[in-house]
């Protein structure tokens, strides 16, 4: 078997996911190069891009290892810019300087992604950006036959109030799950629209929002898709809890996930969805209503998956490792 060279664009806060895939690859003799964007800011890793020769050298100073990234076989784009509240530039305390540094590092990483565009990617950031666009993914989901709650995206308060007045409706941000204000990060959960919230809808004039029919959910499903393989985890609760956004329960003892099976029809629909989005990996969220019908919510093309797969007995890390070897 030919040995492959795989680069992981990531950050230092994500050892669990990266190691779950990198360790078995290394055991088989493949080379795994970990590029942590926050380590570049610390000076623990250096990148030198020779624009004449096309060489892109990554040097890791603690083990004096130097690799030409232009020679790798595949790239795993695994959250190089951190998470919602843990980015990669927190070591820079001044917010103005941090913004400049973050922009410059993003520029070089984005350039690297374009330069290595011919490699095998999981997933390429252009495809990740495209797939994250809510209007686009909802349209594609409907086109492959998935059940999607009736939805509108608008900045018109009158249209929003009319839509919400007829049936129970939830409010979602389009692109963000959190907002930073005066040094504090606030989570913006999916929210059931109340008369009080409708009365404040004038604020959406400058900020379009997603409004979607509320589904009286009896369970939630997290689907992890890896190169055609569909792994499904069902969230169950140990007691009756009323919540619209079940993400708030993910670290709670009353909430747990278990492996679940879905129909072959749904598997084929998901495979069509992923091909339409040009994704080899994604985390996909569904809710199950009282009649057992599944409703599509969203695709996260670079989501978390370890706790919904390997930690409950499903081999996503194995499938990911196999995918990264061309």
C-alpha positions in Angstrom: 0.0 0.0 0.0 1.3 3.4 -1.0 1.9 5.7 2.0 0.1 9.0 1.9 0.8 12.5 3.3 -2.1 14.2 4.9 -2.2 17.8 6.3 -4.7 18.7 8.9 -5.6 22.4 9.1 -6.8 22.8 12.7 -6.2 24.5 16.0 -4.7 23.4 19.4 -8.1 23.1 21.0 -9.3 20.1 19.1 -7.0 17.2 20.0 -9.9 14.7 20.4 -11.2 14.8 16.8 -7.8 15.1 15.2 -6.1 12.3 17.2 -9.1 10.0 16.7 -8.3 10.1 12.9 -4.5 10.8 12.9 -3.5 8.0 15.3 -4.7 5.1 13.1 -3.3 6.8 10.0 0.1 7.0 11.6 -0.1 3.4 12.8 -0.5 2.4 9.1 2.6 4.4 8.2 0.9 7.5 6.7 2.4 10.9 7.4 0.0 13.3 9.2 1.1 16.9 9.3 -0.8 19.0 11.8 -1.0 22.7 11.1 -2.4 24.7 14.1 -3.1 28.3 13.2 -2.8 29.4 16.8 0.7 27.9 16.9 1.7 30.1 14.0 0.8 33.2 16.2 2.8 31.7 19.1 5.9 31.2 16.8 5.8 27.4 17.4 5.1 26.9 13.7 6.4 28.9 10.7 5.2 29.0 7.2 7.4 30.1 4.2 5.8 30.4 0.8 8.2 30.7 -2.0 6.2 32.4 -4.8 8.9 31.7 -7.4 9.2 27.9 -6.8 5.7 27.3 -5.5 7.1 25.6 -2.4 5.1 26.1 0.8 7.2 25.1 3.8 5.7 24.4 7.2 8.2 24.1 10.0 7.3 22.9 13.5 10.0 24.2 15.9 9.5 21.8 18.8 10.6 18.7 16.7 12.4 20.7 14.0 10.2 19.1 11.4 9.9 20.8 8.0 7.4 19.8 5.3 6.6 21.1 1.9 2.8 21.3 1.9 2.6 21.5 -1.9 3.6 17.8 -2.0 0.8 16.4 0.3 -1.9 14.1 -1.0 -4.9 15.3 0.9 -6.1 18.0 3.3 -8.5 17.8 6.2 -10.0 21.3 6.8 -10.7 20.7 10.5 -11.6 24.1 12.1 -8.3 26.0 11.5 -9.9 29.2 12.9 -11.2 27.7 16.2 -14.7 27.4 17.6 -17.5 29.8 18.4 -15.9 31.1 21.6 -12.4 29.7 21.2 -10.8 31.2 18.1 -7.2 31.1 17.3 -6.1 34.6 18.1 -7.0 35.0 21.8 -3.3 35.3 22.8 -3.5 38.8 21.2 -5.2 40.8 23.8 -5.6 44.2 22.1 -8.8 43.8 20.0 -7.6 46.1 17.2 -4.3 44.2 16.8 -6.1 40.9 17.1 -8.4 41.8 14.2 -5.3 42.7 12.0 -3.4 39.6 13.0 -6.5 37.3 12.4 -7.1 38.9 9.0 -3.5 38.3 7.9 -3.4 34.7 9.1 -6.8 34.0 7.4 -5.4 35.5 4.2 -2.4 33.1 4.1 -4.5 30.1 5.0 -7.2 30.9 2.4 -4.4 31.4 -0.1 -3.0 28.0 0.8 -6.4 26.4 0.3 -6.6 27.9 -3.2 -3.0 26.8 -4.0 -3.7 23.2 -3.0 -7.0 23.1 -4.7 -6.1 20.0 -6.8 -5.6 17.9 -3.7 -8.2 15.7 -2.0 -10.1 17.9 0.4 -12.4 17.1 3.3 -14.0 19.6 2.8 -12.6 22.5 0.7 -13.5 25.9 2.4 -15.3 27.1 -0.8 -17.7 24.2 -0.6 -18.0 24.7 3.2 -18.9 28.4 2.7 -21.4 27.5 0.0 -23.1 24.8 2.0 -23.4 26.9 5.1 -25.7 29.4 3.2 -29.1 28.7 4.8 -31.3 29.6 1.8 -29.2 27.4 -0.5 -29.1 24.3 1.8 -32.9 24.5 2.5 -33.5 24.7 -1.3 -31.3 21.7 -2.0 -32.8 19.7 0.9 -36.3 20.2 -0.5 -35.1 19.3 -4.0 -33.9 15.9 -2.9 -37.2 15.1 -1.2 -36.4 15.9 2.5 -39.2 17.3 4.7 -38.3 20.9 5.5 -40.5 23.1 7.8 -42.1 26.0 6.0 -39.6 28.9 6.3 -39.1 32.5 5.3 -36.1 34.7 5.4 -36.9 38.4 5.7 -36.0 41.8 7.0 -39.6 43.0 6.6 -41.3 43.3 10.1 -44.8 43.2 8.5 -44.1 40.0 6.6 -42.5 38.5 9.7 -45.4 39.2 11.9 -47.9 37.8 9.4 -45.9 34.6 9.0 -45.6 34.2 12.8 -49.3 35.0 13.5 -50.8 31.9 11.8 -48.8 29.1 13.4 -46.2 28.5 16.1 -42.9 29.7 14.7 -39.2 29.7 15.7 -36.6 32.4 15.2 -33.0 31.6 14.1 -29.9 33.6 13.3 -28.8 33.0 9.7 -25.1 32.8 10.0 -24.1 33.0 13.7 -24.8 31.0 16.9 -23.2 33.5 19.2 -22.5 37.3 19.5 -19.6 38.9 21.3 -20.3 42.1 23.2 -17.9 43.9 25.5 -15.7 40.9 25.9 -18.5 38.5 26.7 -19.8 35.8 24.3 -23.6 35.3 24.2 -25.2 32.2 22.7 -28.2 32.9 20.4 -30.4 29.8 20.7 -33.3 28.9 18.5 -36.2 30.7 20.1 -40.0 30.2 20.0 -41.6 33.5 18.8 -43.8 35.1 21.4 -46.1 38.2 21.1 -43.4 40.1 23.0 -40.7 39.2 20.4 -43.0 40.0 17.5 -43.6 43.5 19.0 -39.8 44.0 18.7 -39.5 42.8 15.1 -38.5 46.3 13.9 -34.9 45.3 14.7 -34.9 42.9 11.7 -35.0 45.8 9.2 -31.2 45.9 9.3 -30.7 42.1 10.0 -32.6 39.5 8.0 -33.6 36.5 10.1 -34.8 33.0 9.4 -38.4 32.2 10.6 -39.5 28.6 10.5 -42.6 26.6 11.5 -42.2 25.0 14.9 -42.1 21.2 15.0 -43.4 19.6 18.2 -40.3 17.4 18.5 -40.1 14.1 20.3 -36.5 13.5 19.5 -33.6 15.0 17.6 -31.2 13.2 15.3 -27.6 14.1 14.5 -26.5 12.4 11.3 -22.8 12.2 10.6 -22.1 11.7 6.9 -18.6 10.4 5.8 -18.1 9.7 2.1 -21.4 7.9 1.6 -21.6 6.3 5.1 -24.5 7.5 7.2 -24.2 7.3 11.0 -27.2 8.4 13.0 -27.4 9.3 16.7 -30.8 9.9 18.4 -30.9 12.2 21.3 -33.0 11.0 24.2 -34.0 12.6 27.5 -34.2 10.8 30.9 -37.2 13.1 31.9 -39.7 15.4 30.4 -38.0 18.7 29.4 -39.5 21.5 27.4 -36.9 23.2 25.3 -36.8 24.6 21.7 -33.1 24.3 21.2 -31.8 21.0 22.4 -28.2 22.0 21.9 -28.6 23.6 25.4 -28.9 20.0 26.8 -25.9 18.4 25.1 -23.7 18.6 28.2 -26.5 17.8 30.6 -26.9 14.5 32.4 -30.5 14.2 31.4 -29.5 14.1 27.7 -27.8 11.2 25.9 -27.3 10.0 22.4 -27.7 6.4 21.1 -27.0 4.8 17.7 -30.1 4.8 15.5 -31.2 3.4 12.2 -33.0 5.2 9.4 -34.6 4.1 6.2 -32.7 3.3 3.0 -34.7 6.1 1.3 -33.4 8.7 3.7 -29.8 7.4 3.2 -30.2 7.9 -0.6 -31.7 11.4 -0.1 -28.7 12.3 2.1 -26.3 11.0 -0.5 -28.0 13.2 -3.1 -27.9 16.1 -0.7 -24.2 15.7 -0.1 -23.4 15.3 -3.8 -25.4 18.5 -4.6 -23.4 20.4 -2.0 -20.1 18.8 -3.1 -19.4 17.6 0.5 -17.6 14.4 1.5 -18.4 15.1 5.2 -21.1 16.9 7.1 -23.1 16.8 10.3 -26.9 17.1 9.6 -29.6 17.8 12.1 -33.2 16.5 12.0 -36.1 16.5 14.4 -38.7 13.8 14.8 -42.3 14.7 15.5 -45.0 12.8 17.3 -46.0 10.8 14.2 -42.4 9.7 13.6 -41.9 12.0 10.6 -38.3 13.4 10.2 -37.9 17.1 9.5 -34.6 18.5 8.1 -33.1 21.4 10.0 -29.6 22.1 8.7 -26.3 20.9 7.3 -23.1 21.8 9.2 -20.3 21.1 6.7 -17.6 21.2 9.4 -19.5 20.1 12.6 -18.6 18.1 15.7 -19.1 14.4 15.4 -17.0 12.3 17.9 -19.6 12.4 20.7 -22.3 11.3 18.3 -20.4 8.5 16.6 -17.3 6.8 18.0 -18.1 7.6 21.6 -21.4 5.7 21.2 -20.0 2.8 19.1 -20.1 4.0 15.5 -16.8 4.2 13.5 -16.8 7.7 12.0 -13.0 8.1 12.7 -12.3 4.9 10.8 -14.3 6.1 7.8 -12.7 9.6 8.0 -9.2 8.0 8.0 -10.0 5.8 5.0 -11.4 8.9 3.2 -8.2 10.9 3.7 -6.0 8.3 2.0 -6.5 8.8 -1.8 
